[in-house]
Each structure stands twice: as C-alpha cells, then as structure tokens.
C-alpha cells in the first residue's frame, strides 16, 4: 500500500496498539502499516490469535 507521507505527521519513537487486527478496519493491517511508515512501533492485537496468521 502506498500511503502519502507528510512531514507534519510523524510518530517517531511512539508506541501504537492497533486493536482489531483480524477483521474490520484493522484487517489487512493497512492502518498499522500507515502508522509504521510514520515511524511508530506498532503492536497488532485481536481477540482471536489464530485469525492473525
């Protein structure tokens, strides 16, 4: 996924929890990918671990 980068939106050194990583808006980790591209350390969580694989 190619997400536009802006110098004003940086999350360098921040930790982010991306909840709902196995379905819904978190599915496919597009939002987690955008946060990581902005410099954040991302942890993806879900209620069912099997669906994350």
mmCIF file as Biopython writes it, N, C-alpha, C and O atoms, coordinates in Angstrom:
data_model
#
loop_
_atom_site.group_PDB
_atom_site.id
_atom_site.type_symbol
_atom_site.label_atom_id
_atom_site.label_alt_id
_atom_site.label_comp_id
_atom_site.label_asym_id
_atom_site.label_entity_id
_atom_site.label_seq_id
_atom_site.pdbx_PDB_ins_code
_atom_site.Cartn_x
_atom_site.Cartn_y
_atom_site.Cartn_z
_atom_site.occupancy
_atom_site.B_iso_or_equiv
_atom_site.auth_seq_id
_atom_site.auth_asym_id
_atom_site.pdbx_PDB_model_num
ATOM 1   N N  . UNK A ? 1  ? 0.844   -1.164  0.000  1.0 0.0 1  A 1 
ATOM 2   C CA . UNK A ? 1  ? 0.000   0.000   0.000  1.0 0.0 1  A 1 
ATOM 3   C C  . UNK A ? 1  ? 0.894   1.233   0.000  1.0 0.0 1  A 1 
ATOM 4   O O  . UNK A ? 1  ? 1.823   1.322   0.803  1.0 0.0 1  A 1 
ATOM 5   N N  . UNK A ? 2  ? 0.633   2.156   -0.865 1.0 0.0 2  A 1 
ATOM 6   C CA . UNK A ? 2  ? 1.402   3.380   -0.956 1.0 0.0 2  A 1 
ATOM 7   C C  . UNK A ? 2  ? 0.608   4.505   -0.296 1.0 0.0 2  A 1 
ATOM 8   O O  . UNK A ? 2  ? -0.419  4.944   -0.815 1.0 0.0 2  A 1 
ATOM 9   N N  . UNK A ? 3  ? 1.093   4.958   0.844  1.0 0.0 3  A 1 
ATOM 10  C CA . UNK A ? 3  ? 0.399   5.983   1.599  1.0 0.0 3  A 1 
ATOM 11  C C  . UNK A ? 3  ? 1.193   7.281   1.502  1.0 0.0 3  A 1 
ATOM 12  O O  . UNK A ? 3  ? 2.403   7.284   1.733  1.0 0.0 3  A 1 
ATOM 13  N N  . UNK A ? 4  ? 0.520   8.392   1.159  1.0 0.0 4  A 1 
ATOM 14  C CA . UNK A ? 4  ? 1.241   9.664   1.053  1.0 0.0 4  A 1 
ATOM 15  C C  . UNK A ? 4  ? 1.897   10.040  2.378  1.0 0.0 4  A 1 
ATOM 16  O O  . UNK A ? 4  ? 1.307   9.878   3.445  1.0 0.0 4  A 1 
ATOM 17  N N  . UNK A ? 5  ? 3.109   10.537  2.294  1.0 0.0 5  A 1 
ATOM 18  C CA . UNK A ? 5  ? 3.825   10.932  3.502  1.0 0.0 5  A 1 
ATOM 19  C C  . UNK A ? 5  ? 3.826   12.439  3.635  1.0 0.0 5  A 1 
ATOM 20  O O  . UNK A ? 5  ? 4.029   13.164  2.661  1.0 0.0 5  A 1 
ATOM 21  N N  . UNK A ? 6  ? 3.599   12.895  4.836  1.0 0.0 6  A 1 
ATOM 22  C CA . UNK A ? 6  ? 3.685   14.319  5.117  1.0 0.0 6  A 1 
ATOM 23  C C  . UNK A ? 6  ? 4.665   14.515  6.255  1.0 0.0 6  A 1 
ATOM 24  O O  . UNK A ? 6  ? 4.688   13.733  7.206  1.0 0.0 6  A 1 
ATOM 25  N N  . UNK A ? 7  ? 5.463   15.541  6.162  1.0 0.0 7  A 1 
ATOM 26  C CA . UNK A ? 7  ? 6.463   15.785  7.191  1.0 0.0 7  A 1 
ATOM 27  C C  . UNK A ? 7  ? 5.825   16.177  8.518  1.0 0.0 7  A 1 
ATOM 28  O O  . UNK A ? 7  ? 6.463   16.051  9.563  1.0 0.0 7  A 1 
ATOM 29  N N  . UNK A ? 8  ? 4.587   16.646  8.501  1.0 0.0 8  A 1 
ATOM 30  C CA . UNK A ? 8  ? 3.935   17.072  9.740  1.0 0.0 8  A 1 
ATOM 31  C C  . UNK A ? 8  ? 3.341   15.914  10.536 1.0 0.0 8  A 1 
ATOM 32  O O  . UNK A ? 8  ? 3.036   16.078  11.717 1.0 0.0 8  A 1 
ATOM 33  N N  . UNK A ? 9  ? 3.172   14.754  9.919  1.0 0.0 9  A 1 
ATOM 34  C CA . UNK A ? 9  ? 2.602   13.600  10.624 1.0 0.0 9  A 1 
ATOM 35  C C  . UNK A ? 9  ? 3.690   12.573  10.852 1.0 0.0 9  A 1 
ATOM 36  O O  . UNK A ? 9  ? 3.899   11.694  10.016 1.0 0.0 9  A 1 
ATOM 37  N N  . UNK A ? 10 ? 4.385   12.670  11.974 1.0 0.0 10 A 1 
ATOM 38  C CA . UNK A ? 10 ? 5.437   11.732  12.323 1.0 0.0 10 A 1 
ATOM 39  C C  . UNK A ? 10 ? 5.145   11.174  13.706 1.0 0.0 10 A 1 
ATOM 40  O O  . UNK A ? 10 ? 4.683   11.892  14.594 1.0 0.0 10 A 1 
ATOM 41  N N  . UNK A ? 11 ? 5.416   9.894   13.879 1.0 0.0 11 A 1 
ATOM 42  C CA . UNK A ? 11 ? 5.206   9.225   15.157 1.0 0.0 11 A 1 
ATOM 43  C C  . UNK A ? 11 ? 6.496   8.560   15.632 1.0 0.0 11 A 1 
ATOM 44  O O  . UNK A ? 11 ? 6.450   7.539   16.319 1.0 0.0 11 A 1 
ATOM 45  N N  . UNK A ? 12 ? 7.619   9.117   15.279 1.0 0.0 12 A 1 
ATOM 46  C CA . UNK A ? 12 ? 8.905   8.535   15.645 1.0 0.0 12 A 1 
ATOM 47  C C  . UNK A ? 12 ? 9.004   8.302   17.150 1.0 0.0 12 A 1 
ATOM 48  O O  . UNK A ? 12 ? 8.786   9.207   17.954 1.0 0.0 12 A 1 
ATOM 49  N N  . UNK A ? 13 ? 9.342   7.054   17.509 1.0 0.0 13 A 1 
ATOM 50  C CA . UNK A ? 13 ? 9.523   6.694   18.908 1.0 0.0 13 A 1 
ATOM 51  C C  . UNK A ? 13 ? 8.245   6.430   19.680 1.0 0.0 13 A 1 
ATOM 52  O O  . UNK A ? 13 ? 8.310   6.062   20.853 1.0 0.0 13 A 1 
ATOM 53  N N  . UNK A ? 14 ? 7.085   6.606   19.062 1.0 0.0 14 A 1 
ATOM 54  C CA . UNK A ? 14 ? 5.810   6.351   19.734 1.0 0.0 14 A 1 
ATOM 55  C C  . UNK A ? 14 ? 5.438   4.876   19.614 1.0 0.0 14 A 1 
ATOM 56  O O  . UNK A ? 14 ? 5.806   4.210   18.647 1.0 0.0 14 A 1 
ATOM 57  N N  . UNK A ? 15 ? 4.706   4.375   20.605 1.0 0.0 15 A 1 
ATOM 58  C CA . UNK A ? 15 ? 4.190   3.003   20.571 1.0 0.0 15 A 1 
ATOM 59  C C  . UNK A ? 15 ? 2.690   3.072   20.298 1.0 0.0 15 A 1 
ATOM 60  O O  . UNK A ? 15 ? 1.975   3.878   20.894 1.0 0.0 15 A 1 
ATOM 61  N N  . UNK A ? 16 ? 2.224   2.215   19.388 1.0 0.0 16 A 1 
ATOM 62  C CA . UNK A ? 16 ? 0.820   2.222   18.982 1.0 0.0 16 A 1 
ATOM 63  C C  . UNK A ? 16 ? 0.262   0.818   19.065 1.0 0.0 16 A 1 
ATOM 64  O O  . UNK A ? 16 ? 0.905   -0.127  18.606 1.0 0.0 16 A 1 
ATOM 65  N N  . UNK A ? 17 ? -0.931  0.655   19.647 1.0 0.0 17 A 1 
ATOM 66  C CA . UNK A ? 17 ? -1.627  -0.622  19.670 1.0 0.0 17 A 1 
ATOM 67  C C  . UNK A ? 17 ? -2.730  -0.553  18.631 1.0 0.0 17 A 1 
ATOM 68  O O  . UNK A ? 17 ? -3.650  0.257   18.742 1.0 0.0 17 A 1 
ATOM 69  N N  . UNK A ? 18 ? -2.634  -1.411  17.614 1.0 0.0 18 A 1 
ATOM 70  C CA . UNK A ? 18 ? -3.665  -1.498  16.580 1.0 0.0 18 A 1 
ATOM 71  C C  . UNK A ? 18 ? -4.592  -2.644  16.962 1.0 0.0 18 A 1 
ATOM 72  O O  . UNK A ? 18 ? -4.291  -3.807  16.692 1.0 0.0 18 A 1 
ATOM 73  N N  . UNK A ? 19 ? -5.711  -2.322  17.585 1.0 0.0 19 A 1 
ATOM 74  C CA . UNK A ? 19 ? -6.672  -3.338  18.008 1.0 0.0 19 A 1 
ATOM 75  C C  . UNK A ? 19 ? -7.548  -3.752  16.831 1.0 0.0 19 A 1 
ATOM 76  O O  . UNK A ? 19 ? -7.754  -2.970  15.903 1.0 0.0 19 A 1 
ATOM 77  N N  . UNK A ? 20 ? -8.059  -4.966  16.866 1.0 0.0 20 A 1 
ATOM 78  C CA . UNK A ? 20 ? -8.942  -5.453  15.808 1.0 0.0 20 A 1 
ATOM 79  C C  . UNK A ? 20 ? -8.197  -5.839  14.552 1.0 0.0 20 A 1 
ATOM 80  O O  . UNK A ? 20 ? -8.709  -5.662  13.447 1.0 0.0 20 A 1 
ATOM 81  N N  . UNK A ? 21 ? -6.992  -6.366  14.707 1.0 0.0 21 A 1 
ATOM 82  C CA . UNK A ? 21 ? -6.151  -6.687  13.566 1.0 0.0 21 A 1 
ATOM 83  C C  . UNK A ? 21 ? -6.590  -7.875  12.730 1.0 0.0 21 A 1 
ATOM 84  O O  . UNK A ? 21 ? -6.017  -8.120  11.668 1.0 0.0 21 A 1 
ATOM 85  N N  . UNK A ? 22 ? -7.597  -8.621  13.184 1.0 0.0 22 A 1 
ATOM 86  C CA . UNK A ? 22 ? -8.010  -9.798  12.422 1.0 0.0 22 A 1 
ATOM 87  C C  . UNK A ? 22 ? -9.274  -9.568  11.602 1.0 0.0 22 A 1 
ATOM 88  O O  . UNK A ? 22 ? -9.661  -10.437 10.820 1.0 0.0 22 A 1 
ATOM 89  N N  . UNK A ? 23 ? -9.926  -8.419  11.762 1.0 0.0 23 A 1 
ATOM 90  C CA . UNK A ? 23 ? -11.143 -8.145  10.993 1.0 0.0 23 A 1 
ATOM 91  C C  . UNK A ? 23 ? -11.443 -6.651  11.020 1.0 0.0 23 A 1 
ATOM 92  O O  . UNK A ? 23 ? -10.771 -5.882  11.707 1.0 0.0 23 A 1 
ATOM 93  N N  . UNK A ? 24 ? -12.445 -6.259  10.277 1.0 0.0 24 A 1 
ATOM 94  C CA . UNK A ? 24 ? -12.882 -4.869  10.279 1.0 0.0 24 A 1 
ATOM 95  C C  . UNK A ? 24 ? -11.835 -3.918  9.747  1.0 0.0 24 A 1 
ATOM 96  O O  . UNK A ? 24 ? -11.102 -4.246  8.814  1.0 0.0 24 A 1 
ATOM 97  N N  . UNK A ? 25 ? -11.766 -2.738  10.341 1.0 0.0 25 A 1 
ATOM 98  C CA . UNK A ? 25 ? -10.869 -1.700  9.850  1.0 0.0 25 A 1 
ATOM 99  C C  . UNK A ? 25 ? -9.401  -2.089  10.022 1.0 0.0 25 A 1 
ATOM 100 O O  . UNK A ? 25 ? -8.547  -1.613  9.273  1.0 0.0 25 A 1 
ATOM 101 N N  . UNK A ? 26 ? -9.099  -2.939  10.987 1.0 0.0 26 A 1 
ATOM 102 C CA . UNK A ? 26 ? -7.721  -3.362  11.197 1.0 0.0 26 A 1 
ATOM 103 C C  . UNK A ? 26 ? -7.281  -4.492  10.290 1.0 0.0 26 A 1 
ATOM 104 O O  . UNK A ? 26 ? -6.089  -4.790  10.205 1.0 0.0 26 A 1 
ATOM 105 N N  . UNK A ? 27 ? -8.232  -5.131  9.604  1.0 0.0 27 A 1 
ATOM 106 C CA . UNK A ? 27 ? -7.914  -6.277  8.754  1.0 0.0 27 A 1 
ATOM 107 C C  . UNK A ? 27 ? -7.003  -5.877  7.609  1.0 0.0 27 A 1 
ATOM 108 O O  . UNK A ? 27 ? -7.219  -4.859  6.953  1.0 0.0 27 A 1 
ATOM 109 N N  . UNK A ? 28 ? -5.992  -6.683  7.380  1.0 0.0 28 A 1 
ATOM 110 C CA . UNK A ? 28 ? -5.041  -6.394  6.328  1.0 0.0 28 A 1 
ATOM 111 C C  . UNK A ? 28 ? -3.946  -5.462  6.800  1.0 0.0 28 A 1 
ATOM 112 O O  . UNK A ? 28 ? -2.995  -5.186  6.068  1.0 0.0 28 A 1 
ATOM 113 N N  . UNK A ? 29 ? -4.077  -4.984  8.012  1.0 0.0 29 A 1 
ATOM 114 C CA . UNK A ? 29 ? -3.068  -4.143  8.664  1.0 0.0 29 A 1 
ATOM 115 C C  . UNK A ? 29 ? -2.740  -2.876  7.879  1.0 0.0 29 A 1 
ATOM 116 O O  . UNK A ? 29 ? -1.630  -2.358  8.004  1.0 0.0 29 A 1 
ATOM 117 N N  . UNK A ? 30 ? -3.657  -2.370  7.087  1.0 0.0 30 A 1 
ATOM 118 C CA . UNK A ? 30 ? -3.393  -1.141  6.339  1.0 0.0 30 A 1 
ATOM 119 C C  . UNK A ? 30 ? -3.160  0.027   7.281  1.0 0.0 30 A 1 
ATOM 120 O O  . UNK A ? 30 ? -2.249  0.828   7.071  1.0 0.0 30 A 1 
ATOM 121 N N  . UNK A ? 31 ? -3.983  0.125   8.325  1.0 0.0 31 A 1 
ATOM 122 C CA . UNK A ? 31 ? -3.790  1.224   9.270  1.0 0.0 31 A 1 
ATOM 123 C C  . UNK A ? 31 ? -2.498  1.042   10.048 1.0 0.0 31 A 1 
ATOM 124 O O  . UNK A ? 31 ? -1.800  2.020   10.317 1.0 0.0 31 A 1 
ATOM 125 N N  . UNK A ? 32 ? -2.167  -0.191  10.414 1.0 0.0 32 A 1 
ATOM 126 C CA . UNK A ? 32 ? -0.919  -0.459  11.122 1.0 0.0 32 A 1 
ATOM 127 C C  . UNK A ? 32 ? 0.273   -0.142  10.237 1.0 0.0 32 A 1 
ATOM 128 O O  . UNK A ? 32 ? 1.285   0.367   10.718 1.0 0.0 32 A 1 
ATOM 129 N N  . UNK A ? 33 ? 0.165   -0.431  8.972  1.0 0.0 33 A 1 
ATOM 130 C CA . UNK A ? 33 ? 1.236   -0.131  8.032  1.0 0.0 33 A 1 
ATOM 131 C C  . UNK A ? 33 ? 1.455   1.378   7.919  1.0 0.0 33 A 1 
ATOM 132 O O  . UNK A ? 33 ? 2.595   1.839   7.876  1.0 0.0 33 A 1 
ATOM 133 N N  . UNK A ? 34 ? 0.380   2.136   7.872  1.0 0.0 34 A 1 
ATOM 134 C CA . UNK A ? 34 ? 0.493   3.591   7.794  1.0 0.0 34 A 1 
ATOM 135 C C  . UNK A ? 34 ? 1.150   4.160   9.037  1.0 0.0 34 A 1 
ATOM 136 O O  . UNK A ? 34 ? 1.969   5.074   8.947  1.0 0.0 34 A 1 
ATOM 137 N N  . UNK A ? 35 ? 0.796   3.623   10.198 1.0 0.0 35 A 1 
ATOM 138 C CA . UNK A ? 35 ? 1.399   4.084   11.447 1.0 0.0 35 A 1 
ATOM 139 C C  . UNK A ? 35 ? 2.882   3.747   11.503 1.0 0.0 35 A 1 
ATOM 140 O O  . UNK A ? 35 ? 3.691   4.549   11.969 1.0 0.0 35 A 1 
ATOM 141 N N  . UNK A ? 36 ? 3.232   2.561   11.029 1.0 0.0 36 A 1 
ATOM 142 C CA . UNK A ? 36 ? 4.646   2.165   11.000 1.0 0.0 36 A 1 
ATOM 143 C C  . UNK A ? 36 ? 5.438   3.039   10.030 1.0 0.0 36 A 1 
ATOM 144 O O  . UNK A ? 36 ? 6.575   3.410   10.320 1.0 0.0 36 A 1 
ATOM 145 N N  . UNK A ? 37 ? 4.855   3.366   8.898  1.0 0.0 37 A 1 
ATOM 146 C CA . UNK A ? 37 ? 5.525   4.240   7.935  1.0 0.0 37 A 1 
ATOM 147 C C  . UNK A ? 37 ? 5.733   5.639   8.504  1.0 0.0 37 A 1 
ATOM 148 O O  . UNK A ? 37 ? 6.642   6.356   8.085  1.0 0.0 37 A 1 
ATOM 149 N N  . UNK A ? 38 ? 4.883   6.028   9.464  1.0 0.0 38 A 1 
ATOM 150 C CA . UNK A ? 38 ? 5.030   7.330   10.105 1.0 0.0 38 A 1 
ATOM 151 C C  . UNK A ? 38 ? 6.048   7.284   11.239 1.0 0.0 38 A 1 
ATOM 152 O O  . UNK A ? 38 ? 6.302   8.300   11.887 1.0 0.0 38 A 1 
ATOM 153 N N  . UNK A ? 39 ? 6.638   6.100   11.485 1.0 0.0 39 A 1 
ATOM 154 C CA . UNK A ? 39 ? 7.708   5.981   12.463 1.0 0.0 39 A 1 
ATOM 155 C C  . UNK A ? 39 ? 7.341   5.323   13.774 1.0 0.0 39 A 1 
ATOM 156 O O  . UNK A ? 39 ? 8.192   5.219   14.658 1.0 0.0 39 A 1 
ATOM 157 N N  . UNK A ? 40 ? 6.101   4.873   13.936 1.0 0.0 40 A 1 
ATOM 158 C CA . UNK A ? 40 ? 5.665   4.273   15.196 1.0 0.0 40 A 1 
ATOM 159 C C  . UNK A ? 40 ? 6.101   2.809   15.307 1.0 0.0 40 A 1 
ATOM 160 O O  . UNK A ? 40 ? 6.299   2.123   14.304 1.0 0.0 40 A 1 
ATOM 161 N N  . UNK A ? 41 ? 6.245   2.354   16.551 1.0 0.0 41 A 1 
ATOM 162 C CA . UNK A ? 41 ? 6.441   0.936   16.847 1.0 0.0 41 A 1 
ATOM 163 C C  . UNK A ? 41 ? 5.036   0.375   17.036 1.0 0.0 41 A 1 
ATOM 164 O O  . UNK A ? 41 ? 4.343   0.755   17.979 1.0 0.0 41 A 1 
ATOM 165 N N  . UNK A ? 42 ? 4.607   -0.525  16.148 1.0 0.0 42 A 1 
ATOM 166 C CA . UNK A ? 42 ? 3.218   -0.979  16.120 1.0 0.0 42 A 1 
ATOM 167 C C  . UNK A ? 42 ? 3.079   -2.397  16.656 1.0 0.0 42 A 1 
ATOM 168 O O  . UNK A ? 42 ? 3.846   -3.289  16.293 1.0 0.0 42 A 1 
ATOM 169 N N  . UNK A ? 43 ? 2.086   -2.593  17.529 1.0 0.0 43 A 1 
ATOM 170 C CA . UNK A ? 43 ? 1.705   -3.907  18.028 1.0 0.0 43 A 1 
ATOM 171 C C  . UNK A ? 43 ? 0.281   -4.153  17.553 1.0 0.0 43 A 1 
ATOM 172 O O  . UNK A ? 43 ? -0.599  -3.315  17.753 1.0 0.0 43 A 1 
ATOM 173 N N  . UNK A ? 44 ? 0.054   -5.311  16.919 1.0 0.0 44 A 1 
ATOM 174 C CA . UNK A ? 44 ? -1.276  -5.642  16.402 1.0 0.0 44 A 1 
ATOM 175 C C  . UNK A ? 44 ? -1.926  -6.647  17.337 1.0 0.0 44 A 1 
ATOM 176 O O  . UNK A ? 44 ? -1.329  -7.676  17.654 1.0 0.0 44 A 1 
ATOM 177 N N  . UNK A ? 45 ? -3.142  -6.360  17.782 1.0 0.0 45 A 1 
ATOM 178 C CA . UNK A ? 45 ? -3.858  -7.243  18.688 1.0 0.0 45 A 1 
ATOM 179 C C  . UNK A ? 45 ? -5.209  -7.634  18.128 1.0 0.0 45 A 1 
ATOM 180 O O  . UNK A ? 45 ? -5.790  -6.933  17.299 1.0 0.0 45 A 1 
ATOM 181 N N  . UNK A ? 46 ? -5.697  -8.781  18.604 1.0 0.0 46 A 1 
ATOM 182 C CA . UNK A ? 46 ? -7.020  -9.256  18.209 1.0 0.0 46 A 1 
ATOM 183 C C  . UNK A ? 46 ? -7.535  -10.202 19.275 1.0 0.0 46 A 1 
ATOM 184 O O  . UNK A ? 46 ? -6.758  -10.723 20.076 1.0 0.0 46 A 1 
ATOM 185 N N  . UNK A ? 47 ? -8.836  -10.428 19.290 1.0 0.0 47 A 1 
ATOM 186 C CA . UNK A ? 47 ? -9.403  -11.364 20.264 1.0 0.0 47 A 1 
ATOM 187 C C  . UNK A ? 47 ? -9.035  -12.800 19.936 1.0 0.0 47 A 1 
ATOM 188 O O  . UNK A ? 47 ? -8.889  -13.619 20.843 1.0 0.0 47 A 1 
ATOM 189 N N  . UNK A ? 48 ? -8.881  -13.122 18.655 1.0 0.0 48 A 1 
ATOM 190 C CA . UNK A ? 48 ? -8.580  -14.487 18.240 1.0 0.0 48 A 1 
ATOM 191 C C  . UNK A ? 48 ? -7.226  -14.503 17.541 1.0 0.0 48 A 1 
ATOM 192 O O  . UNK A ? 48 ? -7.097  -14.012 16.420 1.0 0.0 48 A 1 
ATOM 193 N N  . UNK A ? 49 ? -6.218  -15.067 18.200 1.0 0.0 49 A 1 
ATOM 194 C CA . UNK A ? 49 ? -4.846  -15.071 17.671 1.0 0.0 49 A 1 
ATOM 195 C C  . UNK A ? 49 ? -4.734  -15.858 16.358 1.0 0.0 49 A 1 
ATOM 196 O O  . UNK A ? 49 ? -3.931  -15.502 15.496 1.0 0.0 49 A 1 
ATOM 197 N N  . UNK A ? 50 ? -5.516  -16.903 16.203 1.0 0.0 50 A 1 
ATOM 198 C CA . UNK A ? 50 ? -5.441  -17.746 15.012 1.0 0.0 50 A 1 
ATOM 199 C C  . UNK A ? 50 ? -5.731  -16.929 13.747 1.0 0.0 50 A 1 
ATOM 200 O O  . UNK A ? 50 ? -5.127  -17.173 12.702 1.0 0.0 50 A 1 
ATOM 201 N N  . UNK A ? 51 ? -6.636  -15.977 13.836 1.0 0.0 51 A 1 
ATOM 202 C CA . UNK A ? 51 ? -7.009  -15.180 12.664 1.0 0.0 51 A 1 
ATOM 203 C C  . UNK A ? 51 ? -5.911  -14.205 12.244 1.0 0.0 51 A 1 
ATOM 204 O O  . UNK A ? 51 ? -5.965  -13.662 11.141 1.0 0.0 51 A 1 
ATOM 205 N N  . UNK A ? 52 ? -4.920  -13.974 13.099 1.0 0.0 52 A 1 
ATOM 206 C CA . UNK A ? 52 ? -3.843  -13.057 12.760 1.0 0.0 52 A 1 
ATOM 207 C C  . UNK A ? 52 ? -2.816  -13.689 11.823 1.0 0.0 52 A 1 
ATOM 208 O O  . UNK A ? 52 ? -2.030  -12.975 11.200 1.0 0.0 52 A 1 
ATOM 209 N N  . UNK A ? 53 ? -2.813  -15.001 11.716 1.0 0.0 53 A 1 
ATOM 210 C CA . UNK A ? 53 ? -1.793  -15.682 10.897 1.0 0.0 53 A 1 
ATOM 211 C C  . UNK A ? 53 ? -2.238  -15.831 9.482  1.0 0.0 53 A 1 
ATOM 212 O O  . UNK A ? 53 ? -1.506  -16.379 8.658  1.0 0.0 53 A 1 
#
